[in-house]
Amino acid sequence: MSLFALGLNHHTAPLAIREQVAFQPERLVQALVELVRTAPVREAAIVSTCNRTELYCSTDSPEAAADWLAQHHRLPLRDIAPYLYTYPQHDAVRHIFRVASGLDSMVLGEPQILGQLKEAARLAESAGTLGSLLHKLFQHSFAVAKEVRSTTAIGANIVSMAAAGVHLSERIFESMGDTRVLFIGAGEMIALCAAHFAGTHPAYMSVANRTRERGEALASRIGADVLPLEAIGDVLHRYDVVVSCTASPLPIIGRGVAERAIRARRRRPMVMVDLAVPRDIEAEVGDLPDVFLYTVDDLAQIVSAGMESRQAAVEDAEGIIDTSVTGFFQWLERRDAVPTIRALREHGEAIRQQEVARALRMLSRGEDPQAVLAALSSGLTNKLLHEPTQFLARAHGDQVLRAADTIQQIFDLAPDADETAGPDKT
């Protein structure tokens, strides 16, 4: 068995490199078929996300898998080689267990990677490249991830600004499903926040952005309406949650605009999350009654506390992974013994059939059944013990003790006390 994990991720490669070796989901099955057909790879699965591209292979030639990866993406191997890592055997198993448990993610403990690993296993099975080794590896990985999440605090706390914004809003409103959310801006941070808020299924969402095209692109992804930036003052009162992050040098929402919105809302609370530096929302807005204003520093405190808690859980998670790696390789060792076990049983069965056939012939000749049974049991005993006895008889020198110890372990024998006792010194 030669197991390897080969790839690159956010730790080893910048986005400009990662995007060049990413696989389109609809082409993964064909890529797996091609990999197994063209490279000396017996089994294969590919994990491809925005943060990593990894090949899990049963192969004796990881170099060939690296060559295939470069050729498949029409890249010179030298362009990606500095960013690649190759983990053999135990290191490969430890790596996938850490990946599944969220210990290797950009956000420590994030759960999305587990679903991505399950999808990778499903696609490999569809392609016919998921053999017994990788099937067991992935199933074991899922079990490890479940144990880590259920017995440690690795995923129990908030560790992203976007998630913190949702968390603070949920503390104010009884149900996010009844809220209306306005996103001001359409950059990366707003996109992350929008994805998190969309997961709570609010009643209505809108995106206001200086460039309408970017606003429409984000709105289409989350199912939101689009507003012109200059319309915010007129419609602000309609929204329960406002999340803002733009590059504006001046505040977009001032105290006066917020006061008018609160009056129109008849003192219903409003959550405002300002992630911009410099601020999009004037600090004085936070002094208004029924306005809950949170800045990037407020969210950073929540994230910091969550990261400290998750880091404390890493040691516990690593202990679970250590034990699980050992367990996986114990399974592999037992699997390697299966052919011998099968051959031993077939050998025993052949002897049994021979002796039963001989006993039946004796009975057909009218011989005494008791004598037949005695001959049957004697024949079975002699033939089953013939090879172990010959193994001991052929041993010589230091081999004798080792052979005797092996036989004693196999048959759970206790050595004769009279034979092993030393001279009587009384």
Number of C-alpha atoms within 10 A of each C-alpha: 11 14 23 24 25 21 27 25 23 17 12 15 18 13 13 8 16 22 16 14 21 17 18 11 13 9 9 19 22 13 19 23 17 14 24 21 12 11 17 17 19 17 23 29 32 24 23 24 18 12 18 20 22 22 22 26 29 26 20 15 15 24 14 16 26 21 16 18 23 19 12 14 13 11 15 12 16 10 10 19 14 11 17 16 14 17 18 17 15 14 15 20 26 20 20 26 28 21 18 29 31 25 22 19 20 12 13 19 30 20 17 11 19 18 12 15 22 17 15 22 23 16 22 26 18 14 19 16 25 25 16 9 18 21 18 15 20 22 12 20 28 20 14 23 24 14 15 27 18 12 12 17 19 27 21 15 19 24 25 20 21 23 19 23 27 22 16 18 22 14 11 15 16 10 14 22 13 13 19 17 25 26 26 25 25 26 15 11 17 21 19 16 22 26 16 18 23 21 12 14 16 15 13 17 23 22 30 24 23 16 12 15 12 16 25 20 14 25 22 13 12 19 14 21 16 21 21 14 17 11 10 17 16 11 11 21 20 17 20 23 27 20 27 27 26 23 13 14 11 13 16 18 18 16 17 12 16 22 16 14 21 20 11 13 17 10 12 14 17 25 24 25 27 26 24 20 13 15 21 24 26 18 16 12 19 18 11 13 13 15 20 18 22 19 20 16 12 16 23 15 14 20 20 15 13 22 21 12 18 22 16 14 20 20 13 15 24 17 11 18 24 12 11 19 22 14 13 17 14 12 12 14 12 10 13 12 10 11 10 11 13 11 11 12 12 12 12 14 12 12 16 18 12 13 19 18 13 16 22 15 13 17 15 9 9 10 13 11 13 9 13 19 15 13 16 19 15 13 19 19 11 11 14 15 12 11 11 15 13 10 14 17 12 10 14 11 7 8 12 15 13 14 18 19 14 15 16 13 11 10 8 10 12 8 11 8 8 7 7 8 8 8 6 5 4 3
